[in-house]
């Protein structure tokens, strides 16, 4: 077996990930990043460490179960760090890890794009609905 350089090994490892394949780990990560609560949590944690209750208040509509589940998955994926301070009651803070901070500009861009382009999307939806309602009526 020929010896590979470090650059060749990295290239071979990258070639092993193809998000178009159903079982690819990169696809699973894309699924996770595409989740609305993940992108909102990463954006919310951009301001620094926050407590669970602060995140719950900030993310309108998230259930306790979903927030806990999402934070655990982000911690498992290495995007969020959980710090427990032994006080009474215990204080738990969540913060982005370096990997999470690396993801931040991407999810920030998507959030900004959605906020800027929402009027266009709403107009397109109304136009589509109008055209398709008119076609069904005939």
N, C-alpha and C positions, 0 to 999 in steps of 0.2 A: 504494500500500500504506500503510495507516494506521500511525502510530507507536505502539508499545506501551510502557507504563511498565515499569520493572523488575519490579514486582509482577505485572503481567500476563504478562510473559515467563516468570517462575518458575511461575506457575499453568499456563501452556501447556505448559511442560516437564514438570511433574508429571502433567498429563493424558495425556502421551504414554507413561507407564509404567502398564501394566496386567498385573500378575503372573498373571492368569488366562490370558493369551495365551502360547502356547508359545514364541514368539521374543522375548518381552519380557526385556530385560536384568535387570529387577528379579526376574523368576522365576529367572534363572540365579544371581543373588546369593542368593535364598532357598534354592535347592538347595545352594549352597555352605555357607551358614550352618547348614543342617539336617544337614550331615554330622557324624557323631559325633566325628571327630577334630578338626574345626574348633572345635566348642563346647568340647571338653575342652582344646584348646590355648589358646584365648582365656582360659578359666578359669585354666589353669595359669600363664599369663603375667600374671595380675592382680597377682601378688606382685612384679613387676618383671622386669628383663631376666634371661634364663636362657640357659645354654649348651645346645647340641644334646644333649649327653650327659645333662644334667640332665632335659631334657624327655623323652628316651627312657626314662629310669628312671621318671619320674613317670607316664607314660602306659602302663600295663601293657598288653601285647598289640599295641602299634603296631610295625609293621615299620620298618626303616630307610628303605626305599623310600617307604612311605606317609607317614612323618613328613617326609621331605625334600620330597615332592610337595606335601603340605599346607602346609608352611611357605612354599614357593615361591608357591603360589597365594595365600596370605594376604598375602605381600609384594607380589605383583602387584596385588591388589585394594586395597592401601593400608592394610591392617589391622595388619600387622606390619612392623617395621623390622629389618633385619639389619645388624649392625655387626661388621666384621672388624678386629681389633687385630693389627698386624703383629709378632707375637712368634714364637718358635720353641718349639713348633709354634704356628701361627696360632690366635688365640682368636676364636671367632665367638659373638656374643650375639644373641638375639632378644628384641624388646620390642614391646609394643603401641604403635601410633601413636595420635594423638588420635582418629582414626576408630575404631580398634580399642577404645580405652577407652570410646568412646561406645556401642559394641555390648555391652560387658562386662555392664552391669546386666541386659540382656535374657537373655543366655546363662546368667548366674548364677542368674536366677530360674527358668529352665527346669531347670537342674541341681538346684536346691534342691527344686523341685516334684517332680521324678522321685525324689529321695532320700526325701522325705517320704511320697509316695503309693505307693511301690513295694509295700508290704504289701497295699494295696487292689487294685492291678493284679494281683498274684500270686493273690489270692483270686478275682478276677474270671476270670482265666485258668483256675484250677482248676475253678471252677463251670462255665464254658463247656465245658471239656474233658469234665467229668463228664456234662453234659447231652448233648453230642454223641456221646460214646462210648456212652451208654445208648441213644440213638436208633439208632445204627448196628447195635447188637446185636439190635434187634427186627426 
